[in-house]
Amino acid sequence: MGQGYVRNDTINNIADGNIINASDFDGEYDAIEAAFNSSSGHTHDGTAGEGGVVTVLGPAQDFVATTTEIKPKSNNTLDIGTSALQFKNLFLDGTANVDGLAMPTTTVTDILDEDNMSTDSNTALATQQSIKAYVDTAVGGANELSEILSNGNVTAGTGIDFIDNDKLRLGTGNDLEIYHNGTNSIIENNTGELFIQGNNITLRSDTSTEVFIAMDKDGAVELYHDNAKKLDTDAAGVNVTGQVDISTNANVSGNISVLSDGGIIKLGANEEVTLTHEHNVGVQAKAASGFELNLQTGDTSVESGNVLGKITFNAPDEAGGTDAILDGAAIEAVAEDTFASDNNSTALVFKTNTSGAATERMRIKSDGVVQIDTQVDIDNLTLDGNTITSTDTNGNIVLTPNGTGEVDISKVDIDSGAIDAVTIGTNSAATELQVDNINVNGNAITSTDTNGNIALTPNGTGEVDISKVDIAAGEIDGTTIGANSAAAGTFTGVTLASGATVTAILDEDNMSTNSDTALATQQSIKAYVASQVSGATVTATGITFEGATADSITTSFAIADPQSSNKTFTFADETGTVATREYVTANAGDGGIAMAIALG
């Protein structure tokens, strides 16, 4: 049991409710006096049964003791020892932080100046000069040393030794610390900037055989790799020996120059895209699989007419000039409408320079329509407005589809409607021209319409003029012309009077229909005449009557050419008989015919 106050009333006379006699307190007072002896004082070893540990001392309870530290209750209020009553020795296993160090003037017998601490006196004060002289000798030339706080030692001729984590602290607030933490050496600056000053500064290896960084006043700063210079500065900028690898971004406010002929700029993780300089020619762009140049705008709100990307071709305005012609020629991608989630229609616009201004010449719209400002010259073919003109020596314009392809033309006007002497096709195997549902192949016109019709319809009062028609190689048997009825026979030409309304050809109907819109054939006419003149044959020289008996004997009206004037036979409106008699003129012996007309 540790020393402390132990109750003397073991029989519990001094308890609540008991009558306490004076003799009961005698033993208690004796025990208290022994515990707090004026010469030995009061001690406590922390035994719980002997009362609580005393942690606060002093008349104002201003001295506090715990299991880890002894400290004053208030900052900067208590002294340890006095000038009359001093502690003998101070032993520390750690760092002593002292704001100021004062020595009792009563023990200082001398002030030594610049003696390099050679007197080794415990009663002499060292001045700044003495400390500097000693450091110059022991450390090899320090300018000032105001405080050394360490568990190391100072060895003359070798230096100041600090153990791990001991720090050389400089500045009022310990702003600069130099120390070794057992693994690394650290210079830690906590205020302002850390300056390393000198006209020539070199960082080099521990053996002084390799240079890391070399810096000269008014000269170059040089960076080395494995003792080989890789980067140095000069008045113009920075020089790099070897390659430059950039992992993120390179921001350049001036120019980038590739000064060697054939110099290559490599792009991509595998350098699959290259830009190569060709002397006095330009740049060759190459990719591993097809080169794609993507001109992209950063505009997140594209409106109609905005330029998404532009390629411009410029040249100096004069020999030796520095000003370039603005948009000498240009290719632009132009938005046709406000861009939305599903609408990004874009036109490609081609411009050339005219009188100092870029003028649009051709526009390829998003729907594939090509708009041309003036004309297009393709080899010997000129497209100007709605006119296609051939500049070839023979003046021909040939439209030749590839393979089984066709030339599709929605509407054709040949020689203002006339096709006389116009050649469609060539003397060789003819290609095919398709106009809507009509195929023109050589000299054949074929309809691809669903009903197979071919319609030639002039506009207004215009006419379809055909110089020659051949229907079924000259035969029209069974061929329908203008109506559902059929006509038989062969003709070489058909001429209809103005206003004719022929709609059919009648065959052997004896003119019974009496139609003013039907055309009779030879068979119809012969049948009609036969029905009207029975047994008579009409020829150019007369009329022959067979009579009732079919034999070689006939009756004829012979017609001779008049010799002097017209001859007229007049039959009066009478009844009677016309009879003939053959007689012989006796004098001449000629035969003749005498006719007698008997009238009733």
VEXDREN-2710 file (C-alpha; in Angstrom, 1 decimal):
% VEXDREN-2710
k/r/px/py/pz
1/MET/0.0/0.0/0.0
2/GLY/1.3/3.4/-0.8
3/GLN/1.6/6.2/1.6
4/GLY/-1.6/8.2/2.1
5/TYR/-4.4/8.9/4.6
6/VAL/-6.0/5.8/6.1
7/ARG/-9.1/6.1/8.4
8/ASN/-8.5/5.4/12.0
9/ASP/-12.2/4.8/12.9
10/THR/-12.1/1.1/12.1
11/ILE/-15.1/0.4/14.4
12/ASN/-17.3/2.9/12.5
13/ASN/-17.9/5.2/15.5
14/ILE/-17.9/8.2/13.2
15/ALA/-20.9/7.5/11.1
16/ASP/-24.1/9.2/10.2
17/GLY/-26.5/9.3/13.2
18/ASN/-23.9/8.4/15.8
19/ILE/-22.9/10.5/18.7
20/ILE/-19.2/11.4/18.1
21/ASN/-16.9/11.7/21.1
22/ALA/-13.8/13.9/21.1
23/SER/-11.7/10.8/21.7
24/ASP/-13.0/9.4/18.4
25/PHE/-11.3/12.3/16.5
26/ASP/-8.0/12.0/18.2
27/GLY/-6.9/9.0/16.2
28/GLU/-8.2/10.6/13.0
29/TYR/-6.3/13.8/13.5
30/ASP/-3.2/11.8/14.2
31/ALA/-3.6/9.9/10.9
32/ILE/-4.2/13.1/8.9
33/GLU/-1.2/14.7/10.4
34/ALA/1.0/11.7/9.5
35/ALA/-0.3/11.7/5.9
36/PHE/0.4/15.4/5.4
37/ASN/3.6/15.6/7.3
38/SER/5.2/19.1/6.9
39/SER/8.6/17.6/6.2
40/SER/7.7/14.6/4.1
41/GLY/4.6/15.9/2.4
42/HIS/1.7/14.0/1.0
43/THR/2.2/11.2/-1.5
44/HIS/-0.2/8.9/-3.4
45/ASP/0.5/6.0/-5.5
46/GLY/-2.9/5.8/-7.1
47/THR/-4.4/3.1/-4.9
48/ALA/-8.1/3.4/-5.2
49/GLY/-8.8/2.6/-1.6
50/GLU/-6.6/5.4/-0.4
51/GLY/-8.5/8.2/-2.2
52/GLY/-8.3/9.9/-5.6
53/VAL/-5.0/10.9/-7.2
54/VAL/-3.9/14.5/-6.7
55/THR/-3.5/16.0/-10.2
56/VAL/-3.8/19.8/-9.5
57/LEU/-1.3/21.5/-7.2
58/GLY/-0.5/25.0/-6.1
59/PRO/-2.4/27.7/-4.3
60/ALA/-4.3/28.7/-7.4
61/GLN/-4.4/25.1/-8.7
62/ASP/-2.2/26.3/-11.6
63/PHE/0.0/23.2/-11.9
64/VAL/-1.5/20.1/-13.7
65/ALA/0.0/16.6/-13.8
66/THR/-1.4/13.8/-15.9
67/THR/0.0/10.4/-16.9
68/THR/1.6/11.8/-20.1
69/GLU/2.5/15.5/-19.3
70/ILE/3.1/18.1/-16.7
71/LYS/1.8/21.6/-17.7
72/PRO/0.7/24.9/-16.3
73/LYS/-3.0/25.6/-16.1
74/SER/-2.5/28.9/-18.0
75/ASN/0.1/29.7/-20.7
76/ASN/3.3/31.5/-19.7
77/THR/2.5/31.9/-16.0
78/LEU/4.8/29.5/-14.1
79/ASP/8.6/29.2/-13.8
80/ILE/10.6/26.0/-13.1
81/GLY/13.1/27.0/-10.5
82/THR/14.3/30.5/-9.6
83/SER/17.6/32.3/-9.8
84/ALA/18.1/31.4/-6.1
85/LEU/16.7/27.8/-6.2
86/GLN/17.7/26.1/-9.4
87/PHE/17.3/22.6/-10.8
88/LYS/20.6/20.9/-11.3
89/ASN/20.5/19.1/-14.6
90/LEU/17.9/18.8/-17.3
91/PHE/17.6/15.5/-19.1
92/LEU/15.5/15.2/-22.3
93/ASP/15.0/12.3/-24.6
94/GLY/13.4/14.3/-27.5
95/THR/13.1/17.8/-28.8
96/ALA/13.3/20.9/-26.6
97/ASN/11.3/23.8/-28.0
98/VAL/12.5/27.0/-26.4
99/ASP/11.4/30.5/-27.5
100/GLY/14.4/32.1/-25.9
101/LEU/17.5/30.9/-24.1
102/ALA/18.8/33.1/-21.2
103/MET/21.8/32.4/-19.0
104/PRO/22.1/33.8/-15.5
105/THR/24.4/36.8/-15.6
106/THR/25.7/35.9/-12.2
107/THR/27.6/32.9/-13.7
108/VAL/29.0/34.6/-16.8
109/THR/32.5/35.6/-16.2
110/ASP/33.6/36.5/-19.7
111/ILE/32.3/37.3/-23.2
112/LEU/34.4/35.6/-25.8
113/ASP/34.6/37.1/-29.3
114/GLU/35.8/35.1/-32.3
115/ASP/37.7/32.4/-30.3
116/ASN/36.2/29.4/-32.2
117/MET/34.9/28.1/-28.9
118/SER/38.5/27.1/-28.1
119/THR/38.3/28.0/-24.4
120/ASP/35.5/25.4/-23.8
121/SER/34.4/27.5/-20.8
122/ASN/31.2/27.0/-18.8
123/THR/31.3/30.6/-17.6
124/ALA/31.8/32.4/-20.9
125/LEU/29.1/33.6/-23.3
126/ALA/29.6/33.2/-26.8
127/THR/28.8/36.2/-29.2
128/GLN/27.6/35.9/-32.8
129/GLN/31.1/36.3/-34.0
130/SER/32.3/33.4/-31.8
131/ILE/29.5/31.2/-33.0
132/LYS/30.1/32.0/-36.7
133/ALA/33.8/31.4/-36.2
134/TYR/33.1/28.0/-34.6
135/VAL/30.7/27.0/-37.3
136/ASP/33.1/28.1/-40.0
137/THR/35.7/25.7/-38.4
138/ALA/33.3/22.8/-37.5
139/VAL/30.9/22.9/-40.5
140/GLY/33.0/24.5/-43.2
141/GLY/31.5/27.9/-43.7
142/ALA/27.9/28.8/-42.6
143/ASN/26.8/32.4/-42.6
144/GLU/24.6/32.5/-39.6
145/LEU/23.5/30.0/-37.0
146/SER/20.9/31.3/-34.5
147/GLU/19.7/28.1/-33.0
148/ILE/20.7/24.4/-33.0
149/LEU/18.0/22.1/-31.5
150/SER/18.8/18.4/-31.9
151/ASN/19.8/15.2/-30.3
152/GLY/22.8/15.0/-32.6
153/ASN/26.2/16.4/-32.1
154/VAL/28.6/18.9/-33.4
155/THR/31.9/17.5/-34.5
156/ALA/34.7/19.9/-35.5
157/GLY/35.9/19.4/-39.0
158/THR/33.0/17.1/-40.0
159/GLY/29.8/18.9/-39.4
160/ILE/26.6/18.9/-37.4
161/ASP/24.9/15.5/-37.0
162/PHE/21.1/15.2/-36.8
163/ILE/19.4/11.9/-36.2
164/ASP/16.2/10.8/-38.2
165/ASN/13.3/13.2/-38.0
166/ASP/15.4/15.8/-36.2
167/LYS/14.9/19.1/-38.0
168/LEU/16.9/22.2/-38.7
169/ARG/14.3/24.9/-38.3
170/LEU/14.7/28.4/-39.6
171/GLY/12.5/31.4/-39.3
172/THR/10.4/32.9/-36.5
173/GLY/7.6/30.5/-37.1
174/ASN/9.8/27.6/-38.1
175/ASP/9.0/28.5/-41.7
176/LEU/11.8/26.4/-43.2
177/GLU/12.6/22.8/-42.1
178/ILE/15.4/20.6/-43.3
179/TYR/15.4/17.0/-42.1
180/HIS/15.7/13.3/-42.9
181/ASN/12.7/11.1/-42.0
182/GLY/14.6/7.8/-42.1
183/THR/13.7/7.2/-45.8
184/ASN/13.9/10.5/-47.6
185/SER/15.6/13.9/-47.2
186/ILE/13.2/16.8/-47.1
187/ILE/13.4/20.6/-47.5
188/GLU/10.1/21.9/-46.4
189/ASN/9.2/25.6/-46.9
190/ASN/6.0/26.8/-45.2
191/THR/6.0/30.5/-45.9
192/GLY/6.7/32.4/-49.1
193/GLU/8.9/31.0/-51.8
194/LEU/12.0/28.8/-51.6
195/PHE/14.9/30.4/-53.4
196/ILE/18.1/28.7/-54.3
197/GLN/20.3/31.6/-55.4
198/GLY/23.6/31.6/-57.3
199/ASN/25.1/32.7/-60.7
200/ASN/25.7/29.1/-61.7
201/ILE/23.7/26.3/-60.2
202/THR/24.1/22.6/-61.0
203/LEU/22.2/19.6/-59.7
204/ARG/24.2/16.5/-60.1
205/SER/24.5/12.9/-58.9
206/ASP/25.9/11.9/-55.5
207/THR/29.2/11.0/-57.1
208/SER/29.4/14.2/-59.0
209/THR/29.8/12.2/-62.3
210/GLU/26.4/13.0/-63.9
211/VAL/24.6/16.3/-64.3
212/PHE/20.8/16.5/-63.9
213/ILE/20.2/20.2/-64.3
214/ALA/22.6/23.0/-65.1
215/MET/21.7/26.7/-64.9
216/ASP/23.8/29.7/-65.8
217/LYS/23.1/33.3/-65.1
218/ASP/22.3/35.2/-68.3
219/GLY/22.6/31.8/-70.1
220/ALA/20.9/28.5/-70.7
221/VAL/19.0/26.1/-68.5
222/GLU/19.9/22.6/-69.4
223/LEU/18.1/19.3/-68.7
224/TYR/20.0/16.0/-68.9
225/HIS/19.0/12.3/-69.2
226/ASP/21.6/9.8/-68.2
227/ASN/24.2/12.6/-68.4
228/ALA/23.1/13.5/-72.0
229/LYS/21.5/16.9/-72.7
230/LYS/18.0/16.6/-73.9
231/LEU/16.6/20.2/-73.4
232/ASP/18.1/23.6/-73.2
233/THR/16.9/27.2/-73.5
234/ASP/18.3/30.0/-75.6
235/ALA/17.2/33.5/-76.5
236/ALA/14.7/32.2/-79.1
237/GLY/13.1/29.6/-76.9
238/VAL/13.7/25.9/-76.2
239/ASN/15.7/23.3/-78.0
240/VAL/14.9/19.6/-77.7
241/THR/17.2/16.8/-78.6
242/GLY/15.2/13.6/-79.3
243/GLN/11.5/13.1/-79.3
244/VAL/8.7/14.9/-77.3
245/ASP/6.0/12.7/-75.8
246/ILE/2.9/14.5/-74.6
247/SER/0.3/12.4/-72.6
248/THR/-2.5/15.0/-72.5
249/ASN/-2.7/18.4/-74.3
250/ALA/-0.2/20.7/-75.9
251/ASN/-1.3/24.4/-76.0
252/VAL/0.7/26.5/-78.5
253/SER/0.0/30.2/-78.9
254/GLY/2.6/30.7/-81.7
255/ASN/3.7/28.5/-84.6
256/ILE/4.7/24.9/-84.9
257/SER/7.5/24.3/-87.5
258/VAL/8.7/20.9/-88.9
259/LEU/12.0/22.1/-90.4
260/SER/13.2/19.0/-92.1
261/ASP/12.2/18.0/-95.7
262/GLY/10.2/14.8/-95.4
263/GLY/9.4/15.5/-91.8
264/ILE/6.5/13.4/-90.4
265/ILE/3.8/14.2/-87.9
266/LYS/2.5/10.9/-86.5
267/LEU/-1.0/10.5/-84.9
268/GLY/-2.7/7.7/-83.1
269/ALA/-1.6/5.2/-80.5
270/ASN/0.0/3.1/-83.2
271/GLU/1.0/6.1/-85.3
272/GLU/-1.4/4.8/-88.0
273/VAL/-2.1/8.3/-89.3
274/THR/0.8/10.4/-90.7
275/LEU/1.2/13.9/-92.2
276/THR/4.4/14.0/-94.3
277/HIS/6.0/17.1/-95.7
278/GLU/6.9/17.0/-99.4
279/HIS/9.5/19.5/-100.4
280/ASN/8.0/22.5/-102.3
281/VAL/4.8/20.5/-102.9
282/GLY/2.7/20.2/-99.8
283/VAL/1.6/17.6/-97.3
284/GLN/0.8/13.9/-97.8
285/ALA/-1.9/12.6/-95.5
286/LYS/-1.9/8.8/-95.0
287/ALA/-4.0/6.5/-92.9
288/ALA/-3.8/2.7/-92.3
289/SER/-7.2/2.2/-93.8
290/GLY/-8.6/5.1/-95.8
291/PHE/-7.9/8.7/-94.9
292/GLU/-10.8/10.7/-93.5
293/LEU/-10.7/14.4/-92.8
294/ASN/-13.4/15.5/-90.4
295/LEU/-14.1/19.2/-90.1
296/GLN/-16.4/19.6/-87.1
297/THR/-18.0/22.7/-85.6
298/GLY/-18.3/23.2/-81.8
299/ASP/-21.6/25.1/-82.2
300/THR/-24.2/23.3/-80.2
301/SER/-27.1/25.4/-81.7
302/VAL/-26.8/25.2/-85.5
303/GLU/-29.1/27.4/-87.4
304/SER/-30.0/27.5/-91.1
305/GLY/-27.1/28.9/-93.1
306/ASN/-24.5/28.2/-90.5
307/VAL/-21.2/26.9/-91.9
308/LEU/-20.2/23.5/-90.3
309/GLY/-16.9/23.2/-92.0
310/LYS/-14.9/25.0/-94.7
311/ILE/-11.9/24.4/-96.9
312/THR/-10.3/27.6/-98.3
313/PHE/-7.7/28.1/-101.0
314/ASN/-5.7/31.3/-100.8
315/ALA/-2.8/33.0/-102.5
316/PRO/-0.8/36.2/-102.0
317/ASP/-2.4/39.3/-103.5
318/GLU/0.9/40.2/-105.2
319/ALA/4.4/39.0/-105.7
320/GLY/6.1/39.0/-102.3
321/GLY/3.0/40.2/-100.6
322/THR/1.8/39.0/-97.3
323/ASP/-2.0/39.6/-97.5
324/ALA/-3.9/36.6/-98.8
325/ILE/-7.1/36.8/-101.0
326/LEU/-10.0/36.0/-98.7
327/ASP/-11.8/32.9/-99.8
328/GLY/-10.0/32.7/-103.2
329/ALA/-11.9/29.4/-103.6
330/ALA/-13.8/27.5/-100.9
331/ILE/-15.8/24.4/-100.2
332/GLU/-18.3/24.8/-97.4
333/ALA/-20.7/22.5/-95.6
334/VAL/-23.8/24.7/-94.9
335/ALA/-26.8/23.8/-92.7
336/GLU/-30.1/23.9/-94.6
337/ASP/-32.3/24.1/-91.5
338/THR/-32.0/24.4/-87.7
339/PHE/-30.4/21.2/-86.4
340/ALA/-32.7/19.1/-84.2
341/SER/-32.5/15.6/-82.9
342/ASP/-33.5/14.0/-86.2
343/ASN/-32.9/16.9/-88.6
344/ASN/-29.4/17.6/-89.8
345/SER/-29.9/18.4/-93.5
346/THR/-26.7/19.9/-95.0
347/ALA/-25.7/21.2/-98.4
348/LEU/-22.2/21.2/-99.9
349/VAL/-21.4/24.6/-101.5
350/PHE/-18.5/25.3/-103.9
351/LYS/-17.3/28.9/-104.3
352/THR/-14.8/30.7/-106.5
353/ASN/-13.4/34.2/-106.3
354/THR/-14.7/36.9/-108.6
355/SER/-13.5/40.5/-108.3
356/GLY/-12.3/39.9/-104.8
357/ALA/-15.4/38.2/-103.5
358/ALA/-16.2/34.5/-103.0
359/THR/-19.2/33.6/-105.2
360/GLU/-21.2/30.4/-105.0
361/ARG/-21.0/28.4/-108.2
362/MET/-22.5/25.0/-107.3
363/ARG/-24.6/23.6/-104.5
364/ILE/-25.3/20.0/-103.8
365/LYS/-28.4/19.9/-101.6
366/SER/-29.3/17.3/-99.0
367/ASP/-31.9/15.8/-101.3
368/GLY/-29.3/15.2/-104.0
369/VAL/-30.4/18.1/-106.2
370/VAL/-27.4/19.9/-107.8
371/GLN/-27.8/23.7/-108.4
372/ILE/-25.3/25.3/-110.8
373/ASP/-24.8/29.0/-111.0
374/THR/-24.0/29.3/-114.7
375/GLN/-22.9/26.5/-117.0
376/VAL/-21.1/23.2/-116.7
377/ASP/-18.5/22.1/-119.3
378/ILE/-17.8/18.3/-119.3
379/ASP/-15.3/17.4/-122.0
380/ASN/-17.2/18.4/-125.2
381/LEU/-20.5/18.9/-123.5
382/THR/-21.8/22.2/-122.1
383/LEU/-24.8/22.5/-119.7
384/ASP/-26.0/26.1/-119.5
385/GLY/-29.4/26.7/-117.8
386/ASN/-31.8/24.3/-119.5
387/THR/-29.6/23.9/-122.6
388/ILE/-27.2/21.0/-123.4
389/THR/-24.8/21.9/-126.1
390/SER/-22.1/19.7/-127.8
391/THR/-18.8/21.2/-128.6
392/ASP/-17.5/18.0/-130.2
393/THR/-16.2/18.2/-133.8
394/ASN/-19.2/16.2/-135.1
395/GLY/-21.7/17.8/-132.8
396/ASN/-23.1/14.5/-131.5
397/ILE/-24.6/14.1/-128.1
398/VAL/-24.6/10.4/-126.9
399/LEU/-26.4/9.1/-123.9
400/THR/-25.2/5.5/-123.2
401/PRO/-26.3/3.6/-120.2
402/ASN/-24.1/1.0/-118.6
403/GLY/-24.9/-2.7/-118.8
404/THR/-28.7/-3.2/-118.8
405/GLY/-29.3/0.4/-117.7
406/GLU/-31.6/2.7/-119.5
407/VAL/-31.8/6.4/-120.3
408/ASP/-35.0/7.7/-118.7
409/ILE/-36.4/11.0/-120.0
410/SER/-39.8/12.2/-118.8
411/LYS/-40.4/14.5/-121.8
412/VAL/-38.8/14.9/-125.2
413/ASP/-39.2/17.6/-127.8
414/ILE/-37.2/16.7/-131.0
415/ASP/-36.6/19.5/-133.5
416/SER/-39.6/21.5/-132.2
417/GLY/-41.9/18.6/-132.8
418/ALA/-40.6/17.5/-136.2
419/ILE/-38.5/14.3/-136.4
420/ASP/-37.8/14.3/-140.2
421/ALA/-34.2/13.4/-140.9
422/VAL/-33.5/13.0/-137.2
423/THR/-31.5/9.8/-136.4
424/ILE/-32.3/7.9/-133.2
425/GLY/-29.6/5.3/-132.6
426/THR/-26.6/4.5/-134.7
427/ASN/-25.8/2.2/-137.6
428/SER/-24.4/-0.3/-135.2
429/ALA/-26.5/-2.2/-132.7
430/ALA/-28.9/0.3/-131.2
431/THR/-29.1/1.1/-127.5
432/GLU/-32.4/1.7/-125.8
433/LEU/-34.0/5.1/-125.0
434/GLN/-36.8/5.0/-122.5
435/VAL/-39.2/8.0/-122.3
436/ASP/-41.7/7.4/-119.5
437/ASN/-43.4/4.1/-120.7
438/ILE/-42.0/4.3/-124.3
439/ASN/-38.8/2.5/-125.3
440/VAL/-37.1/3.7/-128.4
441/ASN/-34.6/1.0/-129.5
442/GLY/-33.0/1.5/-132.9
443/ASN/-36.0/2.1/-135.2
444/ALA/-38.5/0.4/-132.9
445/ILE/-40.8/2.2/-130.5
446/THR/-42.2/-0.1/-127.8
447/SER/-44.7/0.7/-125.1
448/THR/-44.2/-0.5/-121.5
449/ASP/-47.4/1.0/-120.4
450/THR/-49.8/-1.4/-118.6
451/ASN/-52.4/-1.2/-121.5
452/GLY/-49.7/-1.3/-124.2
453/ASN/-50.9/1.9/-125.9
454/ILE/-48.7/4.4/-127.6
455/ALA/-50.3/7.9/-127.8
456/LEU/-49.0/10.8/-129.9
457/THR/-50.8/13.8/-128.6
458/PRO/-49.9/17.3/-129.9
459/ASN/-50.5/20.3/-127.7
460/GLY/-53.3/22.8/-128.6
461/THR/-53.8/23.0/-132.4
462/GLY/-50.5/21.2/-133.1
463/GLU/-50.4/18.1/-135.3
464/VAL/-48.5/14.8/-135.4
465/ASP/-46.7/15.0/-138.8
466/ILE/-45.5/11.6/-140.1
467/SER/-43.9/11.6/-143.6
468/LYS/-44.2/7.9/-144.2
469/VAL/-46.2/5.1/-142.6
470/ASP/-45.7/1.4/-143.0
471/ILE/-48.3/-0.8/-141.2
472/ALA/-47.6/-4.5/-141.0
473/ALA/-45.2/-4.4/-144.0
474/GLY/-47.8/-2.8/-146.2
475/GLU/-50.7/-5.0/-145.3
476/ILE/-53.6/-3.8/-143.2
477/ASP/-55.6/-7.0/-143.3
478/GLY/-57.0/-7.5/-139.8
479/THR/-55.6/-4.2/-138.6
480/THR/-57.8/-1.8/-136.8
481/ILE/-57.6/1.9/-137.8
482/GLY/-59.6/4.2/-135.7
483/ALA/-62.4/1.9/-134.8
484/ASN/-63.2/-1.6/-133.6
485/SER/-64.3/-2.8/-137.1
486/ALA/-61.7/-4.3/-139.5
487/ALA/-60.9/-3.3/-143.1
488/ALA/-59.5/-5.7/-145.7
489/GLY/-57.2/-4.7/-148.6
490/THR/-53.9/-3.1/-149.3
491/PHE/-53.2/0.7/-149.7
492/THR/-50.2/2.8/-150.2
493/GLY/-51.6/6.0/-148.9
494/VAL/-54.7/7.4/-147.2
495/THR/-55.9/11.0/-147.7
496/LEU/-58.8/12.3/-145.8
497/ALA/-60.5/15.6/-146.5
498/SER/-60.6/18.3/-143.9
499/GLY/-63.4/17.6/-141.5
500/ALA/-63.8/14.0/-142.5
501/THR/-65.6/11.8/-140.0
502/VAL/-64.7/8.3/-141.2
503/THR/-65.0/5.9/-138.4
504/ALA/-65.3/2.5/-140.2
505/ILE/-64.7/0.7/-143.4
506/LEU/-67.7/-1.2/-144.8
507/ASP/-67.2/-4.4/-146.8
508/GLU/-70.0/-5.9/-149.2
509/ASP/-72.9/-4.3/-147.6
510/ASN/-74.5/-3.0/-150.9
511/MET/-74.4/0.5/-149.4
512/SER/-77.4/-0.5/-147.3
513/THR/-76.3/1.5/-144.3
514/ASN/-76.3/4.8/-146.2
515/SER/-73.7/6.1/-143.6
516/ASP/-71.8/9.4/-144.0
517/THR/-69.0/8.3/-141.6
518/ALA/-68.3/4.9/-143.3
519/LEU/-65.8/4.3/-146.1
520/ALA/-66.8/1.6/-148.7
521/THR/-64.3/-0.9/-150.1
522/GLN/-64.2/-2.1/-153.7
523/GLN/-66.2/-5.1/-152.7
524/SER/-69.0/-2.9/-151.4
525/ILE/-69.0/-0.7/-154.5
526/LYS/-69.1/-3.7/-156.8
527/ALA/-71.9/-5.2/-154.9
528/TYR/-73.9/-2.0/-155.0
529/VAL/-73.4/-1.6/-158.7
530/ALA/-74.3/-5.2/-159.3
531/SER/-77.5/-4.8/-157.4
532/GLN/-78.4/-1.7/-159.4
533/VAL/-77.3/-2.7/-163.0
534/SER/-78.1/-6.4/-163.3
535/GLY/-76.3/-8.2/-166.1
536/ALA/-74.4/-5.1/-167.3
537/THR/-70.7/-4.6/-167.5
538/VAL/-69.4/-1.0/-167.5
539/THR/-66.0/-0.4/-169.1
540/ALA/-64.2/2.7/-170.4
541/THR/-65.5/2.1/-173.9
542/GLY/-69.2/1.4/-173.2
543/ILE/-71.8/-0.7/-171.5
544/THR/-72.3/-4.4/-172.3
545/PHE/-75.5/-6.2/-171.5
546/GLU/-75.5/-10.0/-171.3
547/GLY/-79.2/-10.5/-171.6
548/ALA/-81.3/-13.3/-170.2
549/THR/-79.1/-16.0/-171.9
550/ALA/-75.6/-16.4/-170.7
551/ASP/-73.7/-16.8/-173.9
552/SER/-71.2/-15.0/-176.1
553/ILE/-73.9/-12.8/-177.8
554/THR/-74.3/-9.5/-175.9
555/THR/-75.8/-6.1/-176.5
556/SER/-73.4/-3.1/-176.1
557/PHE/-73.4/0.6/-176.1
558/ALA/-70.2/1.5/-177.8
559/ILE/-68.6/4.9/-177.0
560/ALA/-66.4/6.5/-179.6
561/ASP/-64.4/9.6/-179.1
562/PRO/-66.3/12.6/-180.5
563/GLN/-64.6/14.2/-183.5
564/SER/-65.8/17.7/-183.3
565/SER/-68.2/18.3/-180.4
566/ASN/-70.0/16.7/-177.5
567/LYS/-72.6/14.2/-178.4
568/THR/-75.8/13.8/-176.4
569/PHE/-78.4/11.1/-176.5
570/THR/-81.7/12.5/-175.2
571/PHE/-84.6/10.2/-174.4
572/ALA/-87.9/12.1/-174.1
573/ASP/-90.3/11.4/-171.4
574/GLU/-92.2/8.9/-173.6
575/THR/-93.0/5.3/-173.6
576/GLY/-91.8/3.0/-176.3
577/THR/-89.1/0.6/-177.5
578/VAL/-85.5/1.2/-178.6
579/ALA/-84.6/-1.4/-181.2
580/THR/-81.4/-2.0/-183.3
581/ARG/-81.0/-3.5/-186.8
582/GLU/-77.9/-4.6/-188.6
583/TYR/-77.6/-3.8/-192.3
584/VAL/-75.0/-3.8/-194.9
585/THR/-74.2/-0.7/-196.9
586/ALA/-74.4/-1.8/-200.5
587/ASN/-72.0/0.6/-201.9
588/ALA/-69.2/0.2/-199.4
589/GLY/-69.7/-3.3/-198.2
590/ASP/-69.1/-2.3/-194.5
591/GLY/-71.2/-3.5/-191.7
592/GLY/-73.0/-1.0/-189.5
593/ILE/-75.6/-0.6/-186.9
594/ALA/-78.8/1.2/-187.3
595/MET/-80.9/2.1/-184.4
596/ALA/-84.6/2.9/-184.4
597/ILE/-86.4/4.3/-181.5
598/ALA/-90.1/3.7/-181.5
599/LEU/-92.0/5.9/-179.2
600/GLY/-95.5/5.2/-178.2
END
